[in-house]
């Protein structure tokens, strides 16, 4: 019993210092820190939108429709005279939540079968991987459109479709890690002293996959945001009165020659936020890269 | 080589079987009564009954699947619920538009990524490298529909240099085809160009550190010759894989790009069919798209065998 506690303690110590090393390296990545700062600010702006936004995003003013950016309306006004800056801030809520939702769905769909495939091996593994290959042979956006067609256009259905599309990568990541870790001597030892499968998953496999998983989550938050924007742009995602950045660009499309600002600002918001997610992902990867290479 | 091709074809059978199951099950995931959903809110009971018999919705799912697959194998993808035309006929009409858009996008992405990747990969850490790397990240982050709208704004609305929408078949008028395809192909190809540039840059950096490059330089070969003949040739091999993977994304991207530029291709058909609840048509588009994607990946596989005899079965 005391042995188990000691090894547990040791392991805890090792993981804490690995985490500290990771943090120290991450703190040196200036662009990634900047991206993280931007994302935090954006999230705060979205949460506190009712206090931050200069106008009510739904308040119409038919005397001031399709105005160019001015001091009163920094991003201009839309076809109903609504303030575009306020709408962009409120749409951030939908866009961020949607990306989060899609990644969560992808994790729920991808992680358990990945673990099962990696640990069970043999026929189960073969079957799961065949299914994954088939899923990956679909052109992604066409499959998403087909799923939305069957389920009906709504933001949640669109994000279910995007989550399904993103899940194979998580599945492969989990499977690879589970297979590699299951071969390790310490897992064999754990198994020989009668540790249960779930204990091995919780104590040995999950801690090993957490860091690469975070890199993937960050990158996929960007990918999901792009996919949501595309689907909402087509009218298959966020439905009125809700508006995401993609849906704003879709509506602004109709007034493109008269009021380009209607598409410029929400589009820039998408591009900058997606770039921030990618840069953060790159920074996270670089912060743990060396450690993983040393283990190999 | 023939053996190798046959083996690859056989490996496709289980894949296509699972794909057919997934495409068919789109009918099964429709919430509620599919006939009612597909007929629309103001359909008469007769119309709903007609759809029910038309799609055989009263039969068990297994029977429905067998009937649907048998039809697909015979080239019968059903009838459009919206226009009553045979689905395959409509698809074949629109396929050339999508293929020419995707092909033009690939050409664009190669025209951008090869010089950019070579310049950045032969001078890592230089200003040119940083500009290329930042450009590639930005290219990945820009939503393609937004890029398309910006291009329409600049090149069509403000300056009138290129048409904003429409499509002219290549066989009808090559010059007009090019004018119409430039903006959409650039819009579709930019993210592929970004991915290929990153890939080529990395591969060039690796290759330029190899001994045979040093040897080639040491024996006095010109820099340009070493880069183009020795380094690029080897660094380009992984690009073929990435290009094969990108084929899927490009086909997917046509959904948005065709919509923006008003091109009558498969992607535009898919979106229109969502709003008309034309499920047989959507299934048809998905089958056709997977067919093209699988075919392209088969070609990539075969080209590997061609380039590198080591992957061929003994």
Boltz contact constraints between the chains, C-beta under 6 A:
constraints:
  - contact:
      token1: [A, 134]
      token2: [B, 15]
      max_distance: 6.0
  - contact:
      token1: [A, 134]
      token2: [B, 18]
      max_distance: 6.0
  - contact:
      token1: [A, 134]
      token2: [B, 19]
      max_distance: 6.0
  - contact:
      token1: [A, 137]
      token2: [B, 290]
      max_distance: 6.0
  - contact:
      token1: [A, 137]
      token2: [B, 294]
      max_distance: 6.0
  - contact:
      token1: [A, 138]
      token2: [B, 290]
      max_distance: 6.0
  - contact:
      token1: [A, 139]
      token2: [B, 248]
      max_distance: 6.0
  - contact:
      token1: [A, 139]
      token2: [B, 251]
      max_distance: 6.0
  - contact:
      token1: [A, 139]
      token2: [B, 252]
      max_distance: 6.0
  - contact:
      token1: [A, 139]
      token2: [B, 289]
      max_distance: 6.0
  - contact:
      token1: [A, 139]
      token2: [B, 293]
      max_distance: 6.0
  - contact:
      token1: [A, 140]
      token2: [B, 252]
      max_distance: 6.0
  - contact:
      token1: [A, 141]
      token2: [B, 252]
      max_distance: 6.0
  - contact:
      token1: [A, 141]
      token2: [B, 255]
      max_distance: 6.0
  - contact:
      token1: [A, 142]
      token2: [B, 252]
      max_distance: 6.0
  - contact:
      token1: [A, 142]
      token2: [B, 270]
      max_distance: 6.0
  - contact:
      token1: [A, 142]
      token2: [B, 286]
      max_distance: 6.0
  - contact:
      token1: [A, 142]
      token2: [B, 289]
      max_distance: 6.0
  - contact:
      token1: [A, 145]
      token2: [B, 255]
      max_distance: 6.0
  - contact:
      token1: [A, 145]
      token2: [B, 270]
      max_distance: 6.0
  - contact:
      token1: [A, 146]
      token2: [B, 26]
      max_distance: 6.0
  - contact:
      token1: [A, 146]
      token2: [B, 282]
      max_distance: 6.0
  - contact:
      token1: [A, 146]
      token2: [B, 286]
      max_distance: 6.0
  - contact:
      token1: [A, 149]
      token2: [B, 274]
      max_distance: 6.0
  - contact:
      token1: [A, 149]
      token2: [B, 282]
      max_distance: 6.0
  - contact:
      token1: [A, 150]
      token2: [B, 26]
      max_distance: 6.0
  - contact:
      token1: [A, 150]
      token2: [B, 29]
      max_distance: 6.0
  - contact:
      token1: [A, 150]
      token2: [B, 30]
      max_distance: 6.0
  - contact:
      token1: [A, 226]
      token2: [B, 143]
      max_distance: 6.0
  - contact:
      token1: [A, 229]
      token2: [B, 143]
      max_distance: 6.0
  - contact:
      token1: [A, 230]
      token2: [B, 256]
      max_distance: 6.0
  - contact:
      token1: [A, 233]
      token2: [B, 145]
      max_distance: 6.0
  - contact:
      token1: [A, 234]
      token2: [B, 271]
      max_distance: 6.0
  - contact:
      token1: [A, 249]
      token2: [B, 146]
      max_distance: 6.0
  - contact:
      token1: [A, 257]
      token2: [B, 157]
      max_distance: 6.0
  - contact:
      token1: [A, 260]
      token2: [B, 153]
      max_distance: 6.0
  - contact:
      token1: [A, 263]
      token2: [B, 149]
      max_distance: 6.0
  - contact:
      token1: [A, 267]
      token2: [B, 146]
      max_distance: 6.0
  - contact:
      token1: [A, 270]
      token2: [B, 143]
      max_distance: 6.0
  - contact:
      token1: [A, 271]
      token2: [B, 141]
      max_distance: 6.0
  - contact:
      token1: [A, 271]
      token2: [B, 142]
      max_distance: 6.0
  - contact:
      token1: [A, 274]
      token2: [B, 141]
      max_distance: 6.0
  - contact:
      token1: [A, 275]
      token2: [B, 141]
      max_distance: 6.0
